[in-house]
Amino acid sequence: MSNIAIIPARGGSKRIPRKNIKDFLGKPIIAYSIEAALQSGLFDEVMVSTEDEEIATIAKQYGAKVPFLRSEKNADDFSGTVDVLLEVCSEYDKRGKSFDNICCIYPTAPLLRSESLIESHNLLISKSYDTVFPVCQFSFPILRALQIDENKKVSMIWPENMAKRSQDLPSAFHDAGQFYWAQMNIFKQNKKLYSDNSGVIILEELEVQDIDNVSDWKVAEFKFQLLHKDIGVK
């Protein structure tokens, strides 16, 4: 069974300029995604999809392949992950290379562990899911969420839960934003990374951090240092 890891990394990040290759505790942040993929031992190919020559050069330095550059059409602010992945799959088809499974790994996922890739791959295969991805539990019950109007007046979104204890409400989870596994043929057909036949693995909050601004970046570095405190940051 053959697997490909695709790391989508365009060069035009707006909120954090050059985000995908910005230094994260001593090396470009994309290096962590590449290394986790390689260390997992799961992939016949680990490639980076980018339109940016500098990102391509750095990706190759850390062991990824960049067999072709991304099209301009899929390098703007409006291109979605699915569009990028389908383009990559099409390019490999033209080259006569096919894979059974695809894993999209985001380039700004320094907390990603190769063990998570392995666990989720095993779940994909053993349960025949269309897709598998990591999630994290919300730290506070979202069914007791509040809303605020233009006058700063507050109310409950779901007032029927006002008197309910937090522990009596169901747990809720959110996408960890690190990676997605998918069966290649099903993905090409459905063009989705989440379906009614998707499975998940659950990560701890310390392993998850969305990085959209400078504060997020600092929190991610802090979490990384906590996770690696016993072995040192490399």
C-alpha positions in Angstrom: 0.0 0.0 0.0 1.5 3.3 -1.1 1.2 6.7 0.6 2.0 10.2 -0.4 2.4 13.2 2.0 1.5 16.5 0.4 2.5 19.7 2.3 0.8 22.8 0.8 3.0 25.9 1.3 2.3 28.9 -0.8 4.5 32.0 -0.4 1.9 34.7 0.0 0.9 34.6 3.7 -0.5 38.0 4.7 -1.0 37.9 8.5 2.5 36.5 9.2 4.8 37.3 6.2 6.7 34.3 4.9 4.9 32.3 7.5 5.7 28.9 6.0 9.5 29.3 6.3 9.7 31.7 9.2 12.2 30.6 11.9 10.6 28.5 14.7 13.0 27.8 17.5 16.0 27.4 15.2 14.7 26.2 11.8 12.0 27.0 9.3 8.6 26.0 10.6 7.9 23.8 7.5 10.9 21.6 8.5 8.9 20.2 11.4 6.1 18.9 9.1 8.6 17.4 6.7 10.6 15.7 9.4 7.5 14.3 11.1 6.4 12.8 7.8 9.8 11.3 7.0 10.2 10.0 10.6 6.9 8.2 10.4 8.2 5.8 7.8 4.8 5.8 6.1 5.4 7.6 2.9 6.7 6.6 -0.5 6.9 10.3 -1.3 6.9 13.4 0.8 6.4 16.5 -1.4 5.8 20.2 -1.0 3.3 22.0 -3.2 4.4 25.6 -3.6 4.7 28.3 -6.2 7.6 29.9 -4.3 11.2 29.1 -5.3 12.6 29.9 -1.8 10.1 27.6 -0.1 11.0 24.9 -2.7 14.7 25.2 -2.0 14.2 25.0 1.8 11.8 22.1 1.5 14.4 20.1 -0.5 17.1 20.9 2.1 15.0 19.2 4.7 14.3 16.1 2.6 11.1 16.8 0.8 10.6 16.6 -3.0 9.3 19.5 -5.2 8.8 17.8 -8.5 6.8 20.7 -9.9 5.7 24.2 -8.9 2.1 25.0 -8.1 0.0 26.8 -10.7 -0.7 30.5 -10.3 -4.5 29.7 -10.2 -4.0 27.7 -7.0 -1.5 30.1 -5.3 -3.9 33.0 -4.5 -5.8 33.9 -1.4 -8.9 32.1 -2.6 -7.5 28.6 -3.4 -8.6 25.9 -1.0 -6.7 22.9 0.3 -8.8 20.5 -1.8 -8.0 22.4 -5.0 -4.3 22.2 -4.3 -4.4 18.5 -3.5 -6.4 17.7 -6.6 -3.9 19.6 -8.7 -1.0 17.6 -7.1 -2.8 14.3 -7.7 -3.4 15.3 -11.4 0.2 16.2 -11.9 1.3 12.8 -10.5 -1.2 11.0 -12.7 0.4 12.7 -15.7 3.7 11.4 -14.6 2.4 7.8 -14.2 2.7 7.8 -10.4 -0.2 6.7 -8.3 -0.8 6.2 -4.6 -3.4 4.4 -2.5 -3.6 7.0 0.2 -2.9 10.7 0.5 -2.0 12.7 3.6 -2.2 16.5 3.5 0.1 17.9 6.2 0.0 21.6 6.9 3.4 23.4 6.9 2.7 25.3 10.1 2.2 22.3 12.4 5.4 22.2 14.5 3.6 20.2 17.3 2.8 17.4 14.9 4.2 14.0 16.1 5.0 11.1 13.7 3.1 8.9 16.2 -0.1 10.8 15.4 0.4 10.1 11.7 0.9 6.5 12.3 -2.1 6.1 14.6 -4.4 7.9 12.2 -3.1 5.9 9.2 -3.8 2.7 11.1 -7.3 3.9 11.8 -7.8 4.8 8.1 -6.9 1.3 7.1 -8.4 -0.8 9.9 -11.8 0.9 9.7 -11.9 1.7 6.0 -12.7 5.3 6.6 -12.8 7.8 3.7 -10.7 10.3 5.7 -9.1 10.5 9.1 -7.9 13.6 10.9 -6.9 14.8 14.4 -9.3 16.7 16.8 -9.0 18.4 20.1 -11.7 18.7 22.8 -12.9 22.2 23.6 -11.7 23.2 27.1 -15.1 24.7 28.0 -18.5 23.2 27.1 -19.6 25.1 23.9 -23.3 24.4 24.7 -22.9 27.1 27.4 -21.5 29.6 25.0 -22.4 33.3 25.3 -23.2 35.9 22.6 -22.8 39.7 22.9 -24.9 42.2 20.9 -23.9 45.7 19.7 -24.7 47.2 23.1 -22.4 44.7 25.0 -25.5 43.0 26.3 -24.9 39.3 26.9 -27.1 36.3 26.5 -26.7 32.5 26.1 -26.8 31.1 22.6 -28.5 28.0 24.0 -30.4 29.2 27.1 -31.9 25.8 27.7 -28.5 24.8 29.1 -28.4 27.6 31.7 -29.1 25.3 34.7 -27.2 22.3 33.4 -23.9 21.3 35.0 -20.9 21.4 32.7 -20.2 17.8 33.3 -23.7 16.8 32.2 -23.2 18.4 28.7 -21.7 16.4 25.9 -18.1 17.0 24.9 -17.4 18.9 21.8 -14.3 18.8 19.6 -12.6 20.9 16.9 -10.3 20.1 14.0 -6.7 20.3 15.2 -5.6 21.7 11.9 -2.5 19.5 11.4 -3.2 16.9 8.8 -5.8 14.9 6.9 -5.5 11.3 5.7 -7.7 10.2 2.8 -8.1 7.2 0.5 -6.9 8.5 -2.8 -9.7 7.2 -5.1 -12.5 8.3 -2.7 -10.9 11.7 -2.3 -10.7 12.2 -6.1 -14.3 11.3 -6.4 -15.8 13.1 -3.5 -13.4 16.1 -3.4 -13.8 16.3 0.4 -11.6 15.9 3.5 -14.5 15.4 5.8 -17.5 13.1 5.0 -20.1 11.0 6.8 -17.4 8.2 6.8 -14.6 10.1 8.5 -12.7 9.0 11.6 -10.6 11.0 14.1 -7.8 10.6 16.6 -7.9 12.8 19.7 -5.0 15.0 20.7 -4.3 16.8 23.9 -4.6 20.6 24.0 -0.9 20.9 24.5 -0.3 19.2 21.1 -2.5 21.7 19.2 -2.1 25.3 18.3 -3.6 27.3 15.4 -1.1 29.9 14.2 -2.7 32.9 12.7 -0.8 35.8 14.4 2.3 36.6 16.4 0.7 35.7 19.7 -0.3 32.3 18.4 3.3 31.8 17.2 4.7 32.5 20.7 2.2 30.2 22.3 3.1 27.4 19.8 6.8 27.9 20.7 6.0 27.7 24.4 4.0 24.5 23.9 6.8 23.0 21.8 9.3 23.7 24.5 7.0 22.1 27.2 6.5 19.0 25.0 10.2 18.7 24.4 11.5 19.8 27.8 13.0 16.4 28.6 14.9 16.0 25.4 15.8 19.6 24.6 14.8 21.6 21.6 16.6 20.8 18.5 
